[in-house]
Amino acid sequence: MLKKILFMAALLPCAAGYAQTNTTTNPLLIHSNQPIHYESIDATAIKEATTDVIAKCDKEIKAITAIPAGKQTVANTLMQFDELSYDLSDLITKIGVVASTYGEDKTRDEANAQEEKLSSYGSDIYLDVSLYKALKGFAGSAIAKTLRPDQKKFLRETLVSFEINGTKLDDAGRAALKKTNEKIISYGTQFDKNIAEYKDSARFTAKEVQGVPEPIARSWKRADGSYIVTVNGPNYINILKYADDPNTRRIMLLKYQNRAYPANIKALDSLFFYRQQLADELGFKTYAEYALVQKMAAKPSSVWHFLDDLHDKLTPHVPEANAELKAFKHKLNPELPDTLYAWDGSYYGKKLLDAKYKLNTDEVKQYFEMNNTVNGMFTVYQKLFNINIREVKGLPVWHPKVKSYELYKDGKKMGTFFLDLYPRPNKYTHFETAPISLYHLTNGKEILPVGTLICNFPEGTANEPSLLNHSDVITMFHEFGHLINFLLCHPVISSQNAFAVKGDFVEAPSQFLENFCWNYDCLKLFARHYKTGKVLPKSLFDKMDKARMVGISNAEIFQVYLSMLDMTYEDRYYDAKKKGINQVAVDMYSMLQTPYPQGIHFICAFNHLNGYGANYYGYLWSKVFAQDIFSVFEKNGVLNQTVGIKYRKEILEKGATAEESDELKAFLGRKPNSAAFLKSIGL
C-alpha cells in the first residue's frame, strides 16, 4: 500500500526537489545525502520545520507570481513550481514516517498535527489564482511551445490540478472550499490516528487456544496460566487459522474487525460528507467523479463497468468454493452448524489444504525464515533488474530493530532504504511503502531518494525465528516492489517520480512482482529450511502451486466487494448516507454468499477508505497491467535479465515522465489486454 506516498494525490503532483542553501541543525530541513538523525527529531523540531517550510513556500509563490509577462522562463516558473512542491512534499514525507512509526506520544501527536497543517497549506496552493495565472500565462508563451515532452506533461497536469481544485471559483467559493479541504484533511488524519493508537486484547484459557502451535501460544501465556492475546494482524491471523474453538476465533474476529470503533464511524461519516461537499462546490456530481479526472479510468462509469463485469464473471464460481468448504467443515465437525461463518474460512481452509491437497502450510513456513527470505528477495531483484543491494551498518534509525540498506545500479548509488518489519504499539498497523526523502537534481547535483517499508509481519520468539506464511512472502515482494520503483526513478522533474503515476496504475509494478513468488526457479534461490538449510522441495512447491487456485473466486470477489464498497461511498454518497455507512457494508457483503459477521464494523479500520478514496478499484485495475507485463517474462524466461532491464528502463525508471499507456506499449510492444489477468484468477 502507498498510504503515505499518496499524501496529496489530488493536489500536489507528488514530490519534487530543492537544494537547501541555508544551514540548519533541524534534521527535517537538511536536504543532502547525509543520513537523517532520527534521534534528534522531536515535537519542537517538527513544529519549527513546518513553520520554516511554509514561510519558504510563501516566498517562492511570491517570486513566481511577481515575474512579468515576457520574462518567464522554464527555470523561474516551471521548475520553480517543482521546487515549491518539493519543499512541501519532502517535509510531509518525513513527518509522515514519524507519525507512522514513533512510539513517543508527544512527538507522534505533533507529527500528525503538522502533517495536517502542511496538507491544508498544500490544498490552499491550488486555490491561489495568481499562481495559476502565472503558470497559465507561461503555458501560452513561445517558450512553452519548445518544452520537452516530460515538461509539457508536467505543465499540463499541473494546470488541470489547479482547474479541478478551485481556482475557477470566485472569492467566496474558494473560501468555502478551503474550509471543506481542511475538514477532509482533519478527519482523514483522525481516522488514521484512531487506528494506529487503538489498543485491545483478549484473554483466553489454555483450552480456548488449543490448536495454536505451542511456540506461538507460549508468547501469550501469563503467570496465572491465562493467555493474553494483543489484537494485531499477526495474532489475528494465527487465532483464525489455528484455534480449534470456534468461539475463540469469533471473539478474535470481533475484536480485530472492530478496531477504532465507534470513533471511526463518526470520522468516516464526516469524511464522506465533506468529500461530497467538495465535489458539489467544485461542480462535480460525486467525489468519485472528481477523483477520477486524473486516473486512467477517467470516469466512474468506466470503473463500475469494470467491477460489474468482474462481479458477473466471478459470482457463478463462488457457490462451488463455499460448498467445498462447508462440506469439509461438516465432515470434521458434524455437531456444528453447516453455515460457513467469517471466522471459519482460514481455519477450515488450512485443514482442507492439509487433507485434500496434502499441503501443510506450517511445513511451508519453515522454508521462509525472515532474514533468509529478505536476502533471497534481494537476490531475485538483483538478478532481474541488474542492481545491487548492500546492508549498511551504523546508520541512524528510529527504532533498534530497523535495518538499513543502499541500492546500486551499474556501480552508482541510487538511494537508501530501511526495513521496519514488526508490529509495536502506536505503529501503523498494516503494510506500506513510505518515502522519506525525495529525489532531486539541480545544477548537476543529486539528492538521492530514501524510503522505507513499514510492515507488521510476525516476529520471532526466543525459541523460534520469524517464519513467514507464503502469503507474507508475496506481501513482502509487493511492498518491496514499490520501494525499488521509487529508488530507481530519478526524473529531471522531481514531481514526476515513481509515485506520481496515476493512482490506478501505481500498484502494477508491485503486483507484477508477486508472480515471482509462484515460480520455483525463483523460490529455490532462497527458500531453505530454517533448521536444515535444505531447499524447498519441488514436490512441496507443486502442492503449493496445485492449491493456488483453491478459493481464488472467493478472494477475488472479496476484492470486488471492497472496491464496490469504496465506490458506493464516493459515487453514491446520498444513498449510502441514507442507509448508514456500516449498513452499506453489511448489505453489500451478500455478494460473498456467506453471512455477514454481526457486530463488526470493519470499515473503521479499513485504512484505504482514507488514503485510497475512490481508488481501491485500482488494485484490480492495475493487476490487469501487472499480469500482462508478467506474460512477457513467462514467454522469454522468468529471470531473463534482458527483459528485466527493459522493464526497468521503460517503466520503473520513467515514473510519471510519460503516459502510463505509452510506457506499457513501449515494454509490451503492443497495447495491453486483460487475457493474462483473467487467466490468473481462474476465468
C-alpha positions as CSV (number, residue, x, y, z in Angstrom):
1,M,0.0,0.0,0.0
2,L,1.1,3.6,-0.7
3,K,-0.7,5.4,2.1
4,K,2.0,7.9,2.8
5,I,3.0,8.2,-0.8
6,L,-0.4,9.4,-1.8
7,F,-0.2,12.2,0.8
8,M,-1.6,14.9,-1.6
9,A,-2.6,12.8,-4.6
10,A,-5.4,15.1,-5.7
11,L,-3.4,18.2,-5.0
12,L,0.4,18.2,-5.4
13,P,1.9,16.4,-8.4
14,C,3.7,14.3,-5.7
15,A,7.2,15.5,-4.8
16,A,9.9,17.5,-6.4
17,G,13.3,18.7,-5.4
18,Y,15.0,21.7,-3.9
19,A,18.6,22.1,-2.8
20,Q,18.6,24.0,0.5
21,T,21.3,26.5,0.9
22,N,20.8,27.8,4.4
23,T,22.5,25.9,7.2
24,T,20.3,24.3,9.8
25,T,20.6,21.8,12.6
26,N,16.9,20.7,12.2
27,P,17.2,17.1,10.7
28,L,13.9,17.6,8.9
29,L,15.2,20.6,6.9
30,I,18.6,19.3,5.8
31,H,18.5,18.4,2.1
32,S,21.6,16.3,1.4
33,N,22.8,12.8,1.0
34,Q,23.8,12.6,4.7
35,P,21.8,10.3,6.9
36,I,18.9,11.8,8.9
37,H,19.5,11.8,12.7
38,Y,16.1,10.5,13.7
39,E,17.1,10.6,17.4
40,S,17.1,14.5,17.0
41,I,13.5,14.6,15.8
42,D,11.1,15.7,18.5
43,A,7.9,17.8,18.7
44,T,9.8,21.1,18.6
45,A,11.8,20.1,15.5
46,I,8.6,19.1,13.7
47,K,6.8,22.3,14.6
48,E,9.8,24.5,13.6
49,A,10.3,22.7,10.3
50,T,6.7,23.3,9.4
51,T,6.9,27.0,10.1
52,D,10.1,27.3,8.2
53,V,8.8,25.5,5.1
54,I,5.6,27.3,4.9
55,A,7.4,30.7,5.1
56,K,9.8,29.5,2.4
57,C,6.9,28.3,0.1
58,D,5.2,31.7,0.6
59,K,8.4,33.4,-0.7
60,E,8.6,31.0,-3.7
61,I,5.0,31.7,-4.6
62,K,5.6,35.5,-4.5
63,A,8.7,35.0,-6.7
64,I,6.8,33.1,-9.3
65,T,3.8,35.5,-9.4
66,A,6.0,38.6,-9.5
67,I,7.6,37.7,-12.8
68,P,6.2,40.0,-15.6
69,A,4.9,38.6,-18.8
70,G,7.7,38.0,-21.3
71,K,10.2,37.4,-18.5
72,Q,9.1,33.9,-17.6
73,T,11.5,31.0,-18.2
74,V,11.5,27.3,-17.6
75,A,13.7,27.9,-14.6
76,N,12.0,30.7,-12.9
77,T,8.4,29.5,-13.4
78,L,8.0,25.8,-14.3
79,M,11.0,24.4,-12.3
80,Q,10.4,26.9,-9.5
81,F,7.0,25.4,-9.0
82,D,8.6,22.0,-9.0
83,E,10.9,23.2,-6.2
84,L,8.0,24.7,-4.3
85,S,6.3,21.3,-4.5
86,Y,9.4,19.6,-3.3
87,D,9.8,21.8,-0.2
88,L,6.4,20.9,0.9
89,S,6.2,17.3,-0.2
90,D,9.6,16.3,1.2
91,L,8.7,17.6,4.7
92,I,5.4,15.8,4.6
93,T,7.0,12.5,3.7
94,K,9.5,12.9,6.6
95,I,6.8,13.9,9.1
96,G,4.5,11.1,7.8
97,V,7.1,8.5,8.7
98,V,7.4,9.9,12.2
99,A,3.6,9.8,12.6
100,S,3.5,6.1,11.4
101,T,6.5,4.8,13.4
102,Y,7.3,6.8,16.5
103,G,6.1,5.4,19.9
104,E,6.5,8.6,21.9
105,D,3.1,10.3,22.2
106,K,4.2,13.9,22.1
107,T,6.4,13.6,19.0
108,R,3.8,11.4,17.2
109,D,0.9,13.8,18.0
110,E,2.9,16.8,16.8
111,A,3.7,14.9,13.6
112,N,0.1,14.2,13.0
113,A,-0.9,17.8,13.7
114,Q,1.8,19.3,11.5
115,E,1.2,16.8,8.7
116,E,-2.4,18.0,8.7
117,K,-1.3,21.7,8.7
118,L,1.1,21.1,5.7
119,S,-1.6,19.2,3.8
120,S,-4.0,22.1,4.3
121,Y,-1.4,24.5,3.2
122,G,-0.8,22.3,0.1
123,S,-4.5,22.3,-0.8
124,D,-4.6,26.1,-0.5
125,I,-1.8,26.4,-3.1
126,Y,-4.4,25.2,-5.7
127,L,-6.7,28.0,-4.7
128,D,-4.1,30.6,-5.4
129,V,-5.4,32.4,-8.5
130,S,-2.3,34.5,-9.0
131,L,-0.1,31.4,-9.1
132,Y,-2.5,29.6,-11.5
133,K,-2.5,32.7,-13.8
134,A,1.3,32.8,-13.8
135,L,1.5,29.1,-14.8
136,K,-1.3,29.5,-17.3
137,G,0.4,32.6,-18.8
138,F,3.7,30.6,-19.1
139,A,1.7,27.8,-20.9
140,G,0.7,30.3,-23.5
141,S,4.2,31.7,-24.1
142,A,6.5,31.0,-27.0
143,I,8.9,29.2,-24.6
144,A,6.2,26.7,-23.7
145,K,6.0,25.5,-27.3
146,T,9.6,24.4,-27.1
147,L,9.3,22.3,-23.9
148,R,10.4,18.7,-23.8
149,P,7.6,16.1,-23.7
150,D,8.1,15.5,-19.9
151,Q,7.9,19.2,-19.3
152,K,4.8,19.6,-21.4
153,K,3.2,16.8,-19.4
154,F,4.1,18.3,-16.1
155,L,2.7,21.7,-17.0
156,R,-0.5,20.3,-18.5
157,E,-1.2,18.1,-15.4
158,T,-0.3,20.9,-13.1
159,L,-2.8,23.2,-14.7
160,V,-5.5,20.5,-14.6
161,S,-4.8,20.1,-10.8
162,F,-5.4,23.8,-10.4
163,E,-8.5,23.8,-12.5
164,I,-10.3,21.0,-10.8
165,N,-9.3,22.2,-7.3
166,G,-10.9,25.6,-7.1
167,T,-9.1,28.3,-9.0
168,K,-12.1,28.8,-11.2
169,L,-14.3,29.6,-8.2
170,D,-15.0,33.2,-7.0
171,D,-13.5,34.5,-3.8
172,A,-16.4,33.2,-1.7
173,G,-16.3,29.8,-3.4
174,R,-12.6,29.5,-2.7
175,A,-13.0,30.5,0.9
176,A,-15.7,27.8,1.4
177,L,-13.6,25.2,-0.4
178,K,-10.6,26.0,1.8
179,K,-12.8,25.2,4.9
180,T,-14.0,22.0,3.2
181,N,-10.5,20.8,2.4
182,E,-9.4,21.5,6.0
183,K,-12.3,19.3,7.2
184,I,-11.3,16.4,4.8
185,I,-7.7,16.5,5.9
186,S,-8.6,16.8,9.6
187,Y,-11.0,13.8,9.6
188,G,-8.6,11.7,7.5
189,T,-5.8,12.4,9.9
190,Q,-8.0,11.5,12.8
191,F,-9.2,8.3,11.1
192,D,-5.6,7.1,10.6
193,K,-4.6,8.1,14.2
194,N,-7.5,6.2,15.7
195,I,-6.4,3.0,14.0
196,A,-2.7,3.4,14.9
197,E,-3.4,4.1,18.5
198,Y,-6.2,1.6,19.1
199,K,-5.3,-0.9,21.8
200,D,-7.2,-4.1,22.8
201,S,-6.5,-7.6,23.9
202,A,-8.4,-10.9,24.5
203,R,-8.0,-13.2,27.5
204,F,-8.3,-17.0,26.8
205,T,-7.8,-20.2,28.7
206,A,-5.4,-23.0,27.6
207,K,-8.4,-24.9,26.3
208,E,-9.6,-22.0,24.3
209,V,-6.3,-21.6,22.4
210,Q,-5.9,-25.3,21.8
211,G,-4.7,-25.9,18.2
212,V,-2.5,-22.9,18.1
213,P,1.2,-24.0,17.7
214,E,3.0,-24.1,21.0
215,P,5.8,-21.6,20.0
216,I,3.1,-19.0,19.1
217,A,0.8,-19.6,22.1
218,R,3.8,-19.6,24.5
219,S,4.3,-15.9,23.9
220,W,0.8,-15.2,25.1
221,K,0.9,-17.2,28.3
222,R,0.9,-15.4,31.6
223,A,2.0,-16.5,35.1
224,D,-1.6,-17.3,36.1
225,G,-2.0,-19.8,33.2
226,S,-4.2,-17.5,31.1
227,Y,-3.3,-16.3,27.6
228,I,-3.4,-12.6,26.8
229,V,-3.5,-12.0,23.0
230,T,-2.9,-8.5,21.8
231,V,-5.2,-7.5,19.0
232,N,-2.9,-7.1,16.0
233,G,-2.5,-8.5,12.5
234,P,-0.2,-11.5,13.1
235,N,-2.1,-12.6,16.2
236,Y,-5.5,-12.3,14.4
237,I,-4.2,-14.5,11.6
238,N,-2.8,-17.1,14.0
239,I,-6.0,-17.3,16.0
240,L,-8.3,-17.6,13.0
241,K,-6.1,-20.1,11.3
242,Y,-5.3,-22.4,14.2
243,A,-7.7,-22.1,17.2
244,D,-9.9,-25.2,17.3
245,D,-12.6,-23.4,19.4
246,P,-14.9,-21.5,17.0
247,N,-15.9,-19.1,19.8
248,T,-12.2,-18.2,20.3
249,R,-12.0,-17.4,16.6
250,R,-15.3,-15.5,16.7
251,I,-14.1,-13.4,19.7
252,M,-10.8,-12.5,18.0
253,L,-12.6,-11.7,14.7
254,L,-15.0,-9.4,16.5
255,K,-12.2,-7.6,18.3
256,Y,-10.0,-7.2,15.3
257,Q,-12.7,-6.1,13.0
258,N,-13.9,-3.5,15.5
259,R,-10.7,-1.7,15.8
260,A,-11.2,2.1,16.1
261,Y,-15.0,1.6,16.6
262,P,-17.0,3.6,17.3
263,A,-14.7,6.6,16.9
264,N,-14.1,6.0,13.2
265,I,-17.7,5.6,12.3
266,K,-18.0,9.3,13.1
267,A,-14.7,10.1,11.3
268,L,-15.7,8.2,8.2
269,D,-19.2,9.6,8.1
270,S,-17.7,13.1,8.3
271,L,-15.0,12.3,5.8
272,F,-17.5,11.1,3.2
273,F,-19.8,14.1,3.9
274,Y,-17.1,16.7,3.2
275,R,-15.8,14.8,0.2
276,Q,-19.2,15.0,-1.4
277,Q,-19.4,18.7,-0.3
278,L,-16.1,19.3,-2.0
279,A,-17.4,17.7,-5.2
280,D,-20.6,19.8,-5.0
281,E,-18.5,23.0,-4.6
282,L,-16.3,22.2,-7.5
283,G,-19.2,21.3,-9.8
284,F,-18.8,17.5,-9.8
285,K,-21.7,15.2,-9.3
286,T,-19.8,13.0,-6.9
287,Y,-16.4,12.8,-5.2
288,A,-15.6,9.8,-7.4
289,E,-16.2,11.9,-10.5
290,Y,-13.7,14.5,-9.1
291,A,-11.1,11.9,-8.0
292,L,-11.1,10.0,-11.3
293,V,-10.3,13.0,-13.5
294,Q,-6.6,12.3,-13.3
295,K,-6.9,8.5,-13.3
296,M,-6.6,6.0,-16.2
297,A,-10.3,5.1,-15.7
298,A,-11.2,8.8,-16.1
299,K,-14.8,8.5,-15.0
300,P,-17.0,6.5,-12.6
301,S,-18.9,4.7,-15.3
302,S,-15.7,3.1,-16.5
303,V,-14.9,1.8,-13.0
304,W,-18.5,0.5,-12.5
305,H,-18.4,-1.3,-15.8
306,F,-15.1,-2.9,-14.9
307,L,-16.2,-4.0,-11.5
308,D,-19.7,-5.1,-12.6
309,D,-18.1,-7.3,-15.4
310,L,-15.7,-8.9,-12.8
311,H,-18.6,-9.4,-10.4
312,D,-20.7,-11.2,-13.1
313,K,-17.8,-13.4,-14.1
314,L,-16.8,-14.4,-10.6
315,T,-20.3,-14.8,-9.0
316,P,-21.1,-18.2,-10.6
317,H,-17.9,-19.7,-9.2
318,V,-18.4,-18.6,-5.6
319,P,-21.0,-21.2,-4.6
320,E,-18.8,-24.1,-5.6
321,A,-15.9,-22.8,-3.5
322,N,-18.2,-22.2,-0.5
323,A,-19.8,-25.6,-0.8
324,E,-16.5,-27.4,-0.7
325,L,-15.5,-25.6,2.5
326,K,-19.0,-26.2,4.0
327,A,-18.8,-29.9,3.3
328,F,-15.3,-30.2,4.8
329,K,-16.5,-28.3,7.9
330,H,-19.4,-30.8,8.3
331,K,-17.1,-33.7,7.8
332,L,-14.7,-32.5,10.6
333,N,-17.4,-31.1,12.9
334,P,-20.8,-32.5,12.2
335,E,-22.1,-31.2,15.5
336,L,-21.6,-27.6,14.4
337,P,-24.0,-25.7,12.1
338,D,-23.2,-26.1,8.4
339,T,-23.2,-22.4,7.9
340,L,-19.8,-21.0,6.8
341,Y,-19.0,-18.1,9.1
342,A,-16.3,-15.4,8.6
343,W,-14.3,-17.0,11.4
344,D,-14.4,-20.4,9.7
345,G,-12.6,-19.6,6.4
346,S,-9.0,-19.6,7.4
347,Y,-9.4,-22.5,9.9
348,Y,-11.1,-24.9,7.6
349,G,-9.3,-23.6,4.5
350,K,-6.0,-24.6,6.1
351,K,-7.3,-28.1,7.1
352,L,-8.7,-28.5,3.6
353,L,-5.3,-27.9,2.1
354,D,-3.7,-30.3,4.5
355,A,-6.3,-33.1,3.8
356,K,-7.2,-32.7,0.1
357,Y,-4.1,-31.3,-1.3
358,K,-1.6,-32.7,1.2
359,L,-0.3,-29.2,1.7
360,N,0.8,-28.5,5.2
361,T,1.2,-24.7,5.3
362,D,3.1,-24.9,8.6
363,E,5.7,-27.0,6.8
364,V,5.9,-24.3,4.1
365,K,6.6,-21.6,6.7
366,Q,9.7,-23.4,7.7
367,Y,11.3,-22.6,4.4
368,F,10.6,-18.8,4.7
369,E,12.6,-17.6,7.7
370,M,12.5,-13.8,7.7
371,N,16.2,-13.0,7.3
372,N,16.8,-15.6,4.6
373,T,13.6,-14.5,2.8
374,V,14.7,-10.8,2.8
375,N,18.1,-11.8,1.4
376,G,16.5,-14.1,-1.1
377,M,14.2,-11.4,-2.3
378,F,17.2,-9.1,-2.8
379,T,18.8,-11.9,-4.9
380,V,15.8,-12.2,-7.2
381,Y,15.5,-8.4,-7.7
382,Q,19.3,-8.1,-8.2
383,K,19.2,-10.8,-10.9
384,L,16.1,-9.5,-12.6
385,F,17.0,-5.8,-12.8
386,N,20.8,-5.9,-12.7
387,I,21.0,-4.0,-9.5
388,N,23.0,-4.4,-6.2
389,I,21.8,-4.1,-2.6
390,R,24.1,-3.7,0.3
391,E,23.3,-3.7,4.0
392,V,24.7,-0.6,5.8
393,K,25.5,-0.8,9.5
394,G,25.6,2.2,11.8
395,L,23.1,4.5,10.1
396,P,20.7,6.3,12.4
397,V,17.3,4.6,12.7
398,W,14.1,5.4,14.5
399,H,13.9,2.0,16.3
400,P,16.6,-0.5,17.2
401,K,15.0,-3.3,15.1
402,V,15.0,-1.2,11.9
403,K,17.7,-2.2,9.3
404,S,19.3,0.0,6.6
405,Y,20.5,-0.7,3.1
406,E,21.8,1.0,-0.1
407,L,20.8,0.3,-3.7
408,Y,23.3,0.5,-6.6
409,K,22.9,0.3,-10.3
410,D,25.9,-0.1,-12.6
411,G,28.1,0.8,-9.6
412,K,26.3,4.0,-8.9
413,K,24.4,4.5,-5.7
414,M,20.7,5.1,-6.4
415,G,19.3,5.5,-2.9
416,T,18.9,4.3,0.6
417,F,16.1,2.3,2.2
418,F,15.0,0.9,5.6
419,L,13.0,-2.2,6.7
420,D,10.7,-1.7,9.7
421,L,9.2,-5.2,9.7
422,Y,7.4,-6.0,13.0
423,P,4.4,-4.7,15.0
424,R,4.8,-2.5,18.1
425,P,2.4,-0.2,20.0
426,N,1.4,3.1,18.2
427,K,2.9,2.0,14.9
428,Y,1.0,2.0,11.6
429,T,-0.9,-1.4,11.7
430,H,-0.9,-2.6,8.1
431,F,1.8,-2.7,5.3
432,E,3.1,0.3,3.4
433,T,5.9,1.8,1.5
434,A,6.8,5.3,2.6
435,P,9.2,7.8,1.1
436,I,11.4,9.6,3.5
437,S,13.5,11.9,1.2
438,L,12.6,12.7,-2.4
439,Y,14.9,12.6,-5.4
440,H,16.1,16.0,-6.7
441,L,18.6,17.1,-9.3
442,T,19.8,20.7,-9.6
443,N,22.9,22.1,-11.2
444,G,24.2,18.6,-11.8
445,K,24.0,17.7,-8.1
446,E,21.7,14.9,-6.9
447,I,19.8,14.4,-3.7
448,L,19.1,10.6,-3.7
449,P,15.8,9.1,-2.6
450,V,15.3,7.4,0.7
451,G,12.4,5.2,1.6
452,T,11.2,2.6,4.0
453,L,8.9,-0.4,4.3
454,I,6.6,-0.1,7.4
455,C,5.2,-3.6,8.0
456,N,3.7,-5.9,10.6
457,F,5.0,-9.3,9.9
458,P,5.0,-12.0,12.7
459,E,8.0,-11.5,14.9
460,G,10.1,-14.4,16.1
461,T,10.4,-15.6,19.7
462,A,13.3,-16.6,21.9
463,N,12.8,-20.2,20.8
464,E,11.9,-19.7,17.1
465,P,12.8,-17.2,14.4
466,S,10.2,-15.2,12.4
467,L,8.7,-17.7,9.9
468,L,6.5,-16.3,7.1
469,N,3.5,-17.7,5.5
470,H,3.8,-17.8,1.7
471,S,1.2,-15.1,1.6
472,D,3.5,-12.9,3.8
473,V,6.3,-13.5,1.3
474,I,4.0,-12.3,-1.5
475,T,3.2,-9.2,0.5
476,M,6.9,-8.5,1.1
477,F,7.7,-8.9,-2.6
478,H,4.8,-6.5,-3.4
479,E,5.8,-3.8,-1.0
480,F,9.5,-4.0,-1.9
481,G,8.5,-3.6,-5.5
482,H,7.1,-0.2,-4.6
483,L,10.3,0.7,-2.9
484,I,12.6,-0.4,-5.8
485,N,10.4,1.6,-8.2
486,F,10.8,4.7,-6.0
487,L,14.6,4.3,-5.7
488,L,15.3,3.6,-9.4
489,C,13.3,6.5,-10.7
490,H,15.4,9.7,-10.9
491,P,13.4,12.1,-13.1
492,V,14.7,15.5,-14.2
493,I,11.4,17.0,-13.0
494,S,11.3,15.6,-9.4
495,S,7.5,15.9,-9.3
496,Q,7.4,13.1,-11.9
497,N,8.8,10.4,-9.5
498,A,7.5,6.8,-9.5
499,F,4.6,7.6,-7.1
500,A,3.3,10.4,-9.2
501,V,1.9,7.9,-11.8
502,K,-1.9,7.7,-12.0
503,G,-3.5,6.2,-8.9
504,D,-5.0,3.2,-10.7
505,F,-1.6,2.3,-12.2
506,V,0.6,2.7,-9.2
507,E,0.1,-0.8,-7.9
508,A,1.0,-2.6,-11.2
509,P,4.8,-2.6,-10.8
510,S,4.4,-4.2,-7.4
511,Q,1.7,-6.7,-8.3
512,F,3.8,-7.8,-11.2
513,L,6.5,-8.9,-8.8
514,E,4.1,-11.0,-6.8
515,N,4.3,-13.6,-9.6
516,F,7.9,-14.4,-8.8
517,C,6.7,-15.9,-5.5
518,W,5.0,-18.6,-7.6
519,N,8.0,-19.6,-9.7
520,Y,10.1,-22.4,-8.5
521,D,13.3,-21.2,-10.2
522,C,13.0,-18.0,-8.1
523,L,12.0,-19.7,-4.8
524,K,14.8,-22.3,-4.9
525,L,17.3,-19.4,-4.9
526,F,16.4,-18.7,-1.2
527,A,13.6,-20.9,0.2
528,R,15.6,-23.1,2.6
529,H,14.5,-24.9,5.7
530,Y,15.5,-22.7,8.7
531,K,17.0,-25.7,10.6
532,T,18.4,-28.0,7.9
533,G,19.2,-25.5,5.2
534,K,17.6,-27.8,2.6
535,V,16.0,-26.2,-0.4
536,L,12.2,-26.1,-0.7
537,P,11.4,-29.5,-2.3
538,K,9.9,-29.3,-5.8
539,S,7.2,-31.8,-4.6
540,L,6.2,-29.4,-1.9
541,F,6.1,-26.4,-4.3
542,D,4.0,-28.5,-6.7
543,K,1.4,-28.9,-3.9
544,M,1.5,-25.2,-3.3
545,D,1.0,-24.5,-7.0
546,K,-1.8,-27.0,-7.3
547,A,-3.6,-25.4,-4.3
548,R,-3.0,-21.9,-5.6
549,M,-6.4,-21.6,-7.3
550,V,-8.3,-23.0,-4.3
551,G,-10.7,-20.3,-3.2
552,I,-9.5,-17.9,-5.8
553,S,-13.0,-16.9,-6.7
554,N,-13.7,-16.0,-3.1
555,A,-10.5,-14.0,-2.8
556,E,-11.2,-12.0,-5.9
557,I,-14.9,-11.4,-5.2
558,F,-13.8,-10.0,-1.9
559,Q,-11.6,-7.5,-3.7
560,V,-14.6,-6.6,-5.9
561,Y,-16.7,-6.2,-2.7
562,L,-14.1,-3.8,-1.2
563,S,-13.8,-1.9,-4.5
564,M,-17.6,-1.6,-4.9
565,L,-17.9,-0.5,-1.3
566,D,-15.4,2.3,-1.7
567,M,-17.1,3.4,-4.9
568,T,-20.5,3.3,-3.3
569,Y,-19.4,5.7,-0.6
570,E,-17.7,8.0,-3.1
571,D,-20.0,7.8,-6.1
572,R,-23.4,7.1,-4.4
573,Y,-22.9,9.0,-1.2
574,Y,-26.5,10.1,-0.6
575,D,-27.8,6.6,-0.9
576,A,-25.1,5.4,1.5
577,K,-25.8,8.2,3.9
578,K,-29.5,7.4,4.0
579,K,-28.9,3.7,4.7
580,G,-26.0,4.2,7.1
581,I,-22.4,3.7,6.1
582,N,-21.9,0.5,8.1
583,Q,-25.2,-0.9,6.9
584,V,-24.0,-0.4,3.3
585,A,-21.0,-2.7,4.2
586,V,-23.4,-5.2,5.7
587,D,-25.8,-5.3,2.7
588,M,-23.2,-5.5,0.0
589,Y,-21.5,-8.4,1.8
590,S,-24.1,-10.6,0.4
591,M,-22.1,-10.9,-2.8
592,L,-19.7,-13.1,-0.9
593,Q,-22.6,-15.5,-0.3
594,T,-21.8,-16.1,3.3
595,P,-23.4,-14.4,6.4
596,Y,-22.1,-11.0,7.5
597,P,-20.5,-11.4,11.0
598,Q,-23.0,-9.4,13.0
599,G,-21.5,-6.9,15.4
600,I,-18.4,-6.0,13.4
601,H,-17.6,-2.6,11.9
602,F,-14.5,-3.4,9.8
603,I,-14.8,-0.2,7.8
604,C,-13.5,1.6,11.0
605,A,-10.0,0.1,10.3
606,F,-10.2,-0.1,6.5
607,N,-7.2,2.2,6.0
608,H,-7.7,2.6,2.3
609,L,-11.0,4.5,2.8
610,N,-8.8,7.5,3.7
611,G,-5.7,7.2,1.5
612,Y,-7.4,5.4,-1.4
613,G,-10.8,7.1,-1.6
614,A,-12.4,6.2,-4.9
615,N,-9.3,4.4,-5.8
616,Y,-9.5,0.9,-4.2
617,Y,-10.6,-0.5,-7.5
618,G,-7.1,0.4,-8.6
619,Y,-5.7,-2.8,-7.2
620,L,-7.8,-4.8,-9.6
621,W,-7.4,-2.3,-12.5
622,S,-3.6,-2.3,-12.0
623,K,-3.5,-6.1,-11.8
624,V,-4.7,-6.3,-15.4
625,F,-1.4,-4.5,-16.5
626,A,0.7,-6.4,-13.9
627,Q,-0.3,-9.8,-15.3
628,D,0.1,-8.6,-18.9
629,I,3.6,-7.5,-18.0
630,F,4.5,-10.8,-16.4
631,S,3.2,-12.7,-19.5
632,V,6.3,-11.2,-21.4
633,F,8.6,-12.8,-18.7
634,E,6.7,-16.1,-18.9
635,K,7.3,-16.1,-22.7
636,N,11.0,-15.2,-22.5
637,G,12.1,-16.7,-19.2
638,V,11.0,-15.5,-15.8
639,L,14.5,-14.5,-14.7
640,N,15.5,-13.2,-18.1
641,Q,17.7,-10.2,-17.2
642,T,17.4,-8.7,-20.7
643,V,13.7,-8.5,-20.3
644,G,14.1,-7.3,-16.7
645,I,16.4,-4.4,-17.7
646,K,14.0,-3.4,-20.5
647,Y,11.1,-3.3,-18.0
648,R,13.3,-1.4,-15.5
649,K,14.1,1.2,-18.2
650,E,10.7,1.5,-19.8
651,I,8.5,1.5,-16.7
652,L,10.4,1.7,-13.3
653,E,12.9,4.4,-14.2
654,K,10.4,6.5,-16.2
655,G,7.9,7.1,-13.4
656,A,5.4,9.8,-14.4
657,T,7.6,11.3,-17.1
658,A,5.4,9.7,-19.8
659,E,1.8,8.5,-20.1
660,E,1.3,5.1,-18.5
661,S,-0.3,3.7,-21.7
662,D,2.8,4.7,-23.7
663,E,5.1,3.1,-21.2
664,L,3.2,-0.1,-21.3
665,K,3.1,-0.1,-25.1
666,A,6.9,0.5,-25.2
667,F,7.6,-2.5,-23.0
668,L,4.9,-4.9,-24.3
669,G,5.4,-3.9,-28.0
670,R,1.5,-3.7,-28.2
671,K,-1.5,-2.3,-26.4
672,P,-2.2,-4.1,-23.1
673,N,-5.0,-6.6,-22.8
674,S,-6.7,-8.5,-19.9
675,A,-6.2,-12.1,-21.1
676,A,-3.4,-12.8,-18.6
677,F,-5.3,-11.2,-15.8
678,L,-8.4,-13.3,-16.4
679,K,-6.4,-16.4,-16.6
680,S,-4.7,-15.6,-13.3
681,I,-8.0,-15.5,-11.5
682,G,-9.3,-18.7,-13.0
683,L,-11.5,-17.1,-15.7
